[in-house]
Protein backbone atom coordinates (compact mmCIF):
# COMPACT_ATOMS: atom_id res chain seq x y z
CA UNK A 1 0.00 0.00 0.00
CA UNK A 2 1.43 3.38 -0.96
CA UNK A 3 2.12 5.63 2.01
CA UNK A 4 0.90 9.26 1.88
CA UNK A 5 3.65 11.78 1.36
CA UNK A 6 3.53 14.79 3.65
CA UNK A 7 4.47 18.04 1.97
CA UNK A 8 6.43 20.58 4.05
CA UNK A 9 4.23 23.38 5.25
CA UNK A 10 5.60 26.79 6.06
CA UNK A 11 4.04 28.47 9.06
CA UNK A 12 3.26 32.10 8.42
CA UNK A 13 3.78 34.65 11.17
CA UNK A 14 2.38 38.13 11.08
CA UNK A 15 4.06 40.77 13.20
CA UNK A 16 1.67 43.28 14.76
CA UNK A 17 3.51 46.61 14.87
CA UNK A 18 0.59 48.67 16.16
CA UNK A 19 1.16 50.91 19.23
CA UNK A 20 -0.12 49.79 22.65
CA UNK A 21 -3.87 49.86 23.19
CA UNK A 22 -5.86 50.84 26.25
CA UNK A 23 -7.63 48.06 28.14
CA UNK A 24 -10.10 48.47 30.99
CA UNK A 25 -9.71 45.86 33.74
CA UNK A 26 -12.80 43.85 34.71
CA UNK A 27 -13.54 42.49 38.18
CA UNK A 28 -11.47 39.43 39.05
CA UNK A 29 -9.03 39.78 36.14
CA UNK A 30 -5.31 39.20 36.65
CA UNK A 31 -2.21 40.34 34.77
CA UNK A 32 -1.69 36.78 33.60
CA UNK A 33 -5.19 36.57 32.11
CA UNK A 34 -4.77 39.92 30.33
CA UNK A 35 -1.35 38.92 28.96
CA UNK A 36 -2.87 35.74 27.50
CA UNK A 37 -5.78 37.70 26.00
CA UNK A 38 -3.40 40.00 24.09
CA UNK A 39 -0.67 37.39 23.48
CA UNK A 40 1.93 39.37 25.41
CA UNK A 41 3.73 38.92 28.75
CA UNK A 42 3.09 39.97 32.34
CA UNK A 43 6.54 41.58 32.43
CA UNK A 44 5.77 43.72 29.36
CA UNK A 45 2.48 44.98 30.85
CA UNK A 46 4.18 45.69 34.20
CA UNK A 47 6.99 47.73 32.60
CA UNK A 48 4.69 49.55 30.16
CA UNK A 49 2.44 50.76 33.01
CA UNK A 50 5.16 51.17 35.70
CA UNK A 51 3.27 48.77 37.99
CA UNK A 52 4.72 48.01 41.41
CA UNK A 53 2.14 45.35 42.31
CA UNK A 54 0.21 42.60 40.55
CA UNK A 55 -3.04 43.70 42.20
CA UNK A 56 -5.52 45.20 39.75
CA UNK A 57 -8.66 47.22 40.43
CA UNK A 58 -11.89 46.97 38.40
CA UNK A 59 -12.05 49.87 35.96
CA UNK A 60 -8.27 50.38 35.97
CA UNK A 61 -6.97 51.31 32.49
CA UNK A 62 -3.80 49.61 31.26
CA UNK A 63 -1.65 50.08 28.17
CA UNK A 64 -1.13 46.72 26.47
CA UNK A 65 0.94 45.66 23.48
CA UNK A 66 -0.68 43.14 21.19
CA UNK A 67 1.78 40.31 20.60
CA UNK A 68 2.82 38.29 17.57
CA UNK A 69 0.04 36.21 16.08
CA UNK A 70 1.11 32.87 14.65
CA UNK A 71 -0.92 30.89 12.17
CA UNK A 72 -2.15 27.57 13.61
CA UNK A 73 -0.09 24.53 12.61
CA UNK A 74 -1.51 22.35 9.85
CA UNK A 75 -3.59 19.38 10.87
CA UNK A 76 -1.54 16.19 10.44
CA UNK A 77 -2.97 13.41 8.28
CA UNK A 78 -4.99 10.78 10.14
CA UNK A 79 -3.69 7.25 9.71
CA UNK A 80 -5.92 4.22 10.38
CA UNK A 81 -3.98 1.25 11.70
CA UNK A 82 -4.70 -2.45 11.20
CA UNK A 83 -7.07 -2.02 8.28
CA UNK A 84 -8.03 -4.48 5.61
CA UNK A 85 -8.42 -3.04 2.12
CA UNK A 86 -10.31 -4.90 -0.57
CA UNK A 87 -11.01 -3.66 -4.07
CA UNK A 88 -14.32 -4.62 -5.60
CA UNK A 89 -15.46 -3.26 -8.95
CA UNK A 90 -12.99 -0.34 -8.67
CA UNK A 91 -14.46 0.59 -5.26
CA UNK A 92 -12.16 0.60 -2.22
CA UNK A 93 -13.70 -0.80 0.97
CA UNK A 94 -11.93 -0.12 4.28
CA UNK A 95 -12.71 -2.34 7.26
CA UNK A 96 -11.42 -1.12 10.63
CA UNK A 97 -10.28 -3.67 13.17
CA UNK A 98 -12.34 -2.61 16.21
CA UNK A 99 -10.30 -4.75 18.61
CA UNK A 100 -7.19 -2.87 17.55
CA UNK A 101 -8.83 0.50 18.19
CA UNK A 102 -10.01 -0.62 21.63
CA UNK A 103 -6.51 -1.84 22.43
CA UNK A 104 -4.97 1.46 21.33
CA UNK A 105 -7.47 3.39 23.47
CA UNK A 106 -6.56 1.19 26.44
CA UNK A 107 -2.88 2.06 25.98
CA UNK A 108 -3.68 5.70 26.72
CA UNK A 109 -4.44 4.77 30.33
CA UNK A 110 -1.65 4.35 32.86
CA UNK A 111 -0.79 1.08 34.57
CA UNK A 112 -3.52 1.67 37.13
CA UNK A 113 -6.18 2.01 34.41
CA UNK A 114 -6.55 5.77 34.95
CA UNK A 115 -6.73 8.37 32.21
CA UNK A 116 -4.83 11.61 32.79
CA UNK A 117 -7.00 14.71 32.63
CA UNK A 118 -5.57 18.21 32.26
CA UNK A 119 -7.45 21.44 32.90
CA UNK A 120 -6.56 25.13 32.83
CA UNK A 121 -8.58 27.91 34.37
CA UNK A 122 -9.20 30.17 37.34
CA UNK A 123 -8.80 28.96 40.91
CA UNK A 124 -9.78 30.57 44.20
CA UNK A 125 -9.12 29.92 47.86
CA UNK A 126 -11.55 30.43 50.70
CA UNK A 127 -11.96 30.05 54.44
CA UNK A 128 -14.49 27.26 54.95
CA UNK A 129 -15.39 25.93 58.42
CA UNK A 130 -15.54 22.45 56.91
CA UNK A 131 -11.98 22.61 55.53
CA UNK A 132 -8.83 22.67 57.65
CA UNK A 133 -6.88 25.72 56.34
CA UNK A 134 -3.59 24.10 57.36
CA UNK A 135 -4.14 21.06 55.12
CA UNK A 136 -3.82 20.89 51.34
CA UNK A 137 -7.43 20.20 50.39
CA UNK A 138 -9.47 21.13 47.31
CA UNK A 139 -13.03 21.04 46.00
CA UNK A 140 -13.58 20.07 42.35
CA UNK A 141 -16.62 19.85 40.08
CA UNK A 142 -16.12 16.29 38.82
CA UNK A 143 -12.92 14.65 40.13
CA UNK A 144 -13.73 11.69 42.42
CA UNK A 145 -13.40 12.36 46.15
CA UNK A 146 -10.02 11.13 47.34
CA UNK A 147 -8.28 12.01 44.06
CA UNK A 148 -4.87 13.65 44.42
CA UNK A 149 -4.61 16.60 42.03
CA UNK A 150 -1.39 18.20 40.79
CA UNK A 151 -1.64 22.01 40.68
CA UNK A 152 0.77 24.45 39.01
CA UNK A 153 0.72 28.24 39.17
CA UNK A 154 1.98 29.38 35.70
CA UNK A 155 2.93 32.81 37.06
CA UNK A 156 5.26 31.46 39.76
CA UNK A 157 6.00 28.02 38.26
CA UNK A 158 5.28 26.53 41.69
CA UNK A 159 3.68 23.10 41.90
CA UNK A 160 1.95 21.27 44.74
CA UNK A 161 -0.45 18.39 45.31
CA UNK A 162 -3.80 18.43 47.10
CA UNK A 163 -6.58 15.96 47.90
CA UNK A 164 -10.16 16.29 46.63
CA UNK A 165 -12.56 16.20 49.59
CA UNK A 166 -15.81 17.29 47.94
CA UNK A 167 -17.68 19.38 45.37
CA UNK A 168 -18.45 23.09 45.29
CA UNK A 169 -21.52 24.98 44.14
CA UNK A 170 -21.61 28.08 41.96
CA UNK A 171 -21.96 31.37 43.78
CA UNK A 172 -20.50 34.86 43.51
CA UNK A 173 -17.07 33.79 44.82
CA UNK A 174 -16.79 30.58 42.75
CA UNK A 175 -18.14 31.91 39.45
CA UNK A 176 -16.10 30.66 36.47
CA UNK A 177 -13.55 28.81 38.65
CA UNK A 178 -12.45 25.21 38.06
CA UNK A 179 -11.19 24.45 41.57
CA UNK A 180 -11.53 25.77 45.14
CA UNK A 181 -8.68 25.30 47.61
CA UNK A 182 -7.60 25.96 51.17
CA UNK A 183 -5.25 28.83 52.02
CA UNK A 184 -2.46 26.28 52.53
CA UNK A 185 -2.62 25.23 48.86
CA UNK A 186 -2.71 28.85 47.64
CA UNK A 187 0.33 29.70 49.77
CA UNK A 188 2.24 26.70 48.40
CA UNK A 189 1.54 27.95 44.86
CA UNK A 190 2.70 31.49 45.72
CA UNK A 191 -0.69 33.01 44.87
CA UNK A 192 -0.80 36.79 45.23
CA UNK A 193 -4.50 37.24 44.47
CA UNK A 194 -7.65 35.58 45.78
CA UNK A 195 -8.38 34.40 42.22
CA UNK A 196 -5.53 33.25 39.98
CA UNK A 197 -4.84 30.93 37.05
CA UNK A 198 -3.76 27.32 37.57
CA UNK A 199 -2.98 24.24 35.51
CA UNK A 200 -4.24 21.01 37.07
CA UNK A 201 -3.90 17.33 36.20
CA UNK A 202 -5.26 14.18 37.79
CA UNK A 203 -6.11 10.58 37.04
CA UNK A 204 -9.68 9.57 36.25
CA UNK A 205 -11.18 6.10 35.65
CA UNK A 206 -13.17 7.56 32.73
CA UNK A 207 -11.95 9.16 29.49
C-alpha positions as a LaTeX table, in Angstrom:
\begin{tabular}{lrrr}
\hline
Residue & $x$ (\AA) & $y$ (\AA) & $z$ (\AA) \\
\hline
Unk1 & 0.00 & 0.00 & 0.00 \\
Unk2 & 1.43 & 3.38 & $-0.96$ \\
Unk3 & 2.12 & 5.63 & 2.01 \\
Unk4 & 0.90 & 9.26 & 1.88 \\
Unk5 & 3.65 & 11.78 & 1.36 \\
Unk6 & 3.53 & 14.79 & 3.65 \\
Unk7 & 4.47 & 18.04 & 1.97 \\
Unk8 & 6.43 & 20.58 & 4.05 \\
Unk9 & 4.23 & 23.38 & 5.25 \\
Unk10 & 5.60 & 26.79 & 6.06 \\
Unk11 & 4.04 & 28.47 & 9.06 \\
Unk12 & 3.26 & 32.10 & 8.42 \\
Unk13 & 3.78 & 34.65 & 11.17 \\
Unk14 & 2.38 & 38.13 & 11.08 \\
Unk15 & 4.06 & 40.77 & 13.20 \\
Unk16 & 1.67 & 43.28 & 14.76 \\
Unk17 & 3.51 & 46.61 & 14.87 \\
Unk18 & 0.59 & 48.67 & 16.16 \\
Unk19 & 1.16 & 50.91 & 19.23 \\
Unk20 & $-0.12$ & 49.79 & 22.65 \\
Unk21 & $-3.87$ & 49.86 & 23.19 \\
Unk22 & $-5.86$ & 50.84 & 26.25 \\
Unk23 & $-7.63$ & 48.06 & 28.14 \\
Unk24 & $-10.10$ & 48.47 & 30.99 \\
Unk25 & $-9.71$ & 45.86 & 33.74 \\
Unk26 & $-12.80$ & 43.85 & 34.71 \\
Unk27 & $-13.54$ & 42.49 & 38.18 \\
Unk28 & $-11.47$ & 39.43 & 39.05 \\
Unk29 & $-9.03$ & 39.78 & 36.14 \\
Unk30 & $-5.31$ & 39.20 & 36.65 \\
Unk31 & $-2.21$ & 40.34 & 34.77 \\
Unk32 & $-1.69$ & 36.78 & 33.60 \\
Unk33 & $-5.19$ & 36.57 & 32.11 \\
Unk34 & $-4.77$ & 39.92 & 30.33 \\
Unk35 & $-1.35$ & 38.92 & 28.96 \\
Unk36 & $-2.87$ & 35.74 & 27.50 \\
Unk37 & $-5.78$ & 37.70 & 26.00 \\
Unk38 & $-3.40$ & 40.00 & 24.09 \\
Unk39 & $-0.67$ & 37.39 & 23.48 \\
Unk40 & 1.93 & 39.37 & 25.41 \\
Unk41 & 3.73 & 38.92 & 28.75 \\
Unk42 & 3.09 & 39.97 & 32.34 \\
Unk43 & 6.54 & 41.58 & 32.43 \\
Unk44 & 5.77 & 43.72 & 29.36 \\
Unk45 & 2.48 & 44.98 & 30.85 \\
Unk46 & 4.18 & 45.69 & 34.20 \\
Unk47 & 6.99 & 47.73 & 32.60 \\
Unk48 & 4.69 & 49.55 & 30.16 \\
Unk49 & 2.44 & 50.76 & 33.01 \\
Unk50 & 5.16 & 51.17 & 35.70 \\
Unk51 & 3.27 & 48.77 & 37.99 \\
Unk52 & 4.72 & 48.01 & 41.41 \\
Unk53 & 2.14 & 45.35 & 42.31 \\
Unk54 & 0.21 & 42.60 & 40.55 \\
Unk55 & $-3.04$ & 43.70 & 42.20 \\
Unk56 & $-5.52$ & 45.20 & 39.75 \\
Unk57 & $-8.66$ & 47.22 & 40.43 \\
Unk58 & $-11.89$ & 46.97 & 38.40 \\
Unk59 & $-12.05$ & 49.87 & 35.96 \\
Unk60 & $-8.27$ & 50.38 & 35.97 \\
Unk61 & $-6.97$ & 51.31 & 32.49 \\
Unk62 & $-3.80$ & 49.61 & 31.26 \\
Unk63 & $-1.65$ & 50.08 & 28.17 \\
Unk64 & $-1.13$ & 46.72 & 26.47 \\
Unk65 & 0.94 & 45.66 & 23.48 \\
Unk66 & $-0.68$ & 43.14 & 21.19 \\
Unk67 & 1.78 & 40.31 & 20.60 \\
Unk68 & 2.82 & 38.29 & 17.57 \\
Unk69 & 0.04 & 36.21 & 16.08 \\
Unk70 & 1.11 & 32.87 & 14.65 \\
Unk71 & $-0.92$ & 30.89 & 12.17 \\
Unk72 & $-2.15$ & 27.57 & 13.61 \\
Unk73 & $-0.09$ & 24.53 & 12.61 \\
Unk74 & $-1.51$ & 22.35 & 9.85 \\
Unk75 & $-3.59$ & 19.38 & 10.87 \\
Unk76 & $-1.54$ & 16.19 & 10.44 \\
Unk77 & $-2.97$ & 13.41 & 8.28 \\
Unk78 & $-4.99$ & 10.78 & 10.14 \\
Unk79 & $-3.69$ & 7.25 & 9.71 \\
Unk80 & $-5.92$ & 4.22 & 10.38 \\
Unk81 & $-3.98$ & 1.25 & 11.70 \\
Unk82 & $-4.70$ & $-2.45$ & 11.20 \\
Unk83 & $-7.07$ & $-2.02$ & 8.28 \\
Unk84 & $-8.03$ & $-4.48$ & 5.61 \\
Unk85 & $-8.42$ & $-3.04$ & 2.12 \\
Unk86 & $-10.31$ & $-4.90$ & $-0.57$ \\
Unk87 & $-11.01$ & $-3.66$ & $-4.07$ \\
Unk88 & $-14.32$ & $-4.62$ & $-5.60$ \\
Unk89 & $-15.46$ & $-3.26$ & $-8.95$ \\
Unk90 & $-12.99$ & $-0.34$ & $-8.67$ \\
Unk91 & $-14.46$ & 0.59 & $-5.26$ \\
Unk92 & $-12.16$ & 0.60 & $-2.22$ \\
Unk93 & $-13.70$ & $-0.80$ & 0.97 \\
Unk94 & $-11.93$ & $-0.12$ & 4.28 \\
Unk95 & $-12.71$ & $-2.34$ & 7.26 \\
Unk96 & $-11.42$ & $-1.12$ & 10.63 \\
Unk97 & $-10.28$ & $-3.67$ & 13.17 \\
Unk98 & $-12.34$ & $-2.61$ & 16.21 \\
Unk99 & $-10.30$ & $-4.75$ & 18.61 \\
Unk100 & $-7.19$ & $-2.87$ & 17.55 \\
Unk101 & $-8.83$ & 0.50 & 18.19 \\
Unk102 & $-10.01$ & $-0.62$ & 21.63 \\
Unk103 & $-6.51$ & $-1.84$ & 22.43 \\
Unk104 & $-4.97$ & 1.46 & 21.33 \\
Unk105 & $-7.47$ & 3.39 & 23.47 \\
Unk106 & $-6.56$ & 1.19 & 26.44 \\
Unk107 & $-2.88$ & 2.06 & 25.98 \\
Unk108 & $-3.68$ & 5.70 & 26.72 \\
Unk109 & $-4.44$ & 4.77 & 30.33 \\
Unk110 & $-1.65$ & 4.35 & 32.86 \\
Unk111 & $-0.79$ & 1.08 & 34.57 \\
Unk112 & $-3.52$ & 1.67 & 37.13 \\
Unk113 & $-6.18$ & 2.01 & 34.41 \\
Unk114 & $-6.55$ & 5.77 & 34.95 \\
Unk115 & $-6.73$ & 8.37 & 32.21 \\
Unk116 & $-4.83$ & 11.61 & 32.79 \\
Unk117 & $-7.00$ & 14.71 & 32.63 \\
Unk118 & $-5.57$ & 18.21 & 32.26 \\
Unk119 & $-7.45$ & 21.44 & 32.90 \\
Unk120 & $-6.56$ & 25.13 & 32.83 \\
Unk121 & $-8.58$ & 27.91 & 34.37 \\
Unk122 & $-9.20$ & 30.17 & 37.34 \\
Unk123 & $-8.80$ & 28.96 & 40.91 \\
Unk124 & $-9.78$ & 30.57 & 44.20 \\
Unk125 & $-9.12$ & 29.92 & 47.86 \\
Unk126 & $-11.55$ & 30.43 & 50.70 \\
Unk127 & $-11.96$ & 30.05 & 54.44 \\
Unk128 & $-14.49$ & 27.26 & 54.95 \\
Unk129 & $-15.39$ & 25.93 & 58.42 \\
Unk130 & $-15.54$ & 22.45 & 56.91 \\
Unk131 & $-11.98$ & 22.61 & 55.53 \\
Unk132 & $-8.83$ & 22.67 & 57.65 \\
Unk133 & $-6.88$ & 25.72 & 56.34 \\
Unk134 & $-3.59$ & 24.10 & 57.36 \\
Unk135 & $-4.14$ & 21.06 & 55.12 \\
Unk136 & $-3.82$ & 20.89 & 51.34 \\
Unk137 & $-7.43$ & 20.20 & 50.39 \\
Unk138 & $-9.47$ & 21.13 & 47.31 \\
Unk139 & $-13.03$ & 21.04 & 46.00 \\
Unk140 & $-13.58$ & 20.07 & 42.35 \\
Unk141 & $-16.62$ & 19.85 & 40.08 \\
Unk142 & $-16.12$ & 16.29 & 38.82 \\
Unk143 & $-12.92$ & 14.65 & 40.13 \\
Unk144 & $-13.73$ & 11.69 & 42.42 \\
Unk145 & $-13.40$ & 12.36 & 46.15 \\
Unk146 & $-10.02$ & 11.13 & 47.34 \\
Unk147 & $-8.28$ & 12.01 & 44.06 \\
Unk148 & $-4.87$ & 13.65 & 44.42 \\
Unk149 & $-4.61$ & 16.60 & 42.03 \\
Unk150 & $-1.39$ & 18.20 & 40.79 \\
Unk151 & $-1.64$ & 22.01 & 40.68 \\
Unk152 & 0.77 & 24.45 & 39.01 \\
Unk153 & 0.72 & 28.24 & 39.17 \\
Unk154 & 1.98 & 29.38 & 35.70 \\
Unk155 & 2.93 & 32.81 & 37.06 \\
Unk156 & 5.26 & 31.46 & 39.76 \\
Unk157 & 6.00 & 28.02 & 38.26 \\
Unk158 & 5.28 & 26.53 & 41.69 \\
Unk159 & 3.68 & 23.10 & 41.90 \\
Unk160 & 1.95 & 21.27 & 44.74 \\
Unk161 & $-0.45$ & 18.39 & 45.31 \\
Unk162 & $-3.80$ & 18.43 & 47.10 \\
Unk163 & $-6.58$ & 15.96 & 47.90 \\
Unk164 & $-10.16$ & 16.29 & 46.63 \\
Unk165 & $-12.56$ & 16.20 & 49.59 \\
Unk166 & $-15.81$ & 17.29 & 47.94 \\
Unk167 & $-17.68$ & 19.38 & 45.37 \\
Unk168 & $-18.45$ & 23.09 & 45.29 \\
Unk169 & $-21.52$ & 24.98 & 44.14 \\
Unk170 & $-21.61$ & 28.08 & 41.96 \\
Unk171 & $-21.96$ & 31.37 & 43.78 \\
Unk172 & $-20.50$ & 34.86 & 43.51 \\
Unk173 & $-17.07$ & 33.79 & 44.82 \\
Unk174 & $-16.79$ & 30.58 & 42.75 \\
Unk175 & $-18.14$ & 31.91 & 39.45 \\
Unk176 & $-16.10$ & 30.66 & 36.47 \\
Unk177 & $-13.55$ & 28.81 & 38.65 \\
Unk178 & $-12.45$ & 25.21 & 38.06 \\
Unk179 & $-11.19$ & 24.45 & 41.57 \\
Unk180 & $-11.53$ & 25.77 & 45.14 \\
Unk181 & $-8.68$ & 25.30 & 47.61 \\
Unk182 & $-7.60$ & 25.96 & 51.17 \\
Unk183 & $-5.25$ & 28.83 & 52.02 \\
Unk184 & $-2.46$ & 26.28 & 52.53 \\
Unk185 & $-2.62$ & 25.23 & 48.86 \\
Unk186 & $-2.71$ & 28.85 & 47.64 \\
Unk187 & 0.33 & 29.70 & 49.77 \\
Unk188 & 2.24 & 26.70 & 48.40 \\
Unk189 & 1.54 & 27.95 & 44.86 \\
Unk190 & 2.70 & 31.49 & 45.72 \\
Unk191 & $-0.69$ & 33.01 & 44.87 \\
Unk192 & $-0.80$ & 36.79 & 45.23 \\
Unk193 & $-4.50$ & 37.24 & 44.47 \\
Unk194 & $-7.65$ & 35.58 & 45.78 \\
Unk195 & $-8.38$ & 34.40 & 42.22 \\
Unk196 & $-5.53$ & 33.25 & 39.98 \\
Unk197 & $-4.84$ & 30.93 & 37.05 \\
Unk198 & $-3.76$ & 27.32 & 37.57 \\
Unk199 & $-2.98$ & 24.24 & 35.51 \\
Unk200 & $-4.24$ & 21.01 & 37.07 \\
Unk201 & $-3.90$ & 17.33 & 36.20 \\
Unk202 & $-5.26$ & 14.18 & 37.79 \\
Unk203 & $-6.11$ & 10.58 & 37.04 \\
Unk204 & $-9.68$ & 9.57 & 36.25 \\
Unk205 & $-11.18$ & 6.10 & 35.65 \\
Unk206 & $-13.17$ & 7.56 & 32.73 \\
Unk207 & $-11.95$ & 9.16 & 29.49 \\
\hline
\end{tabular}
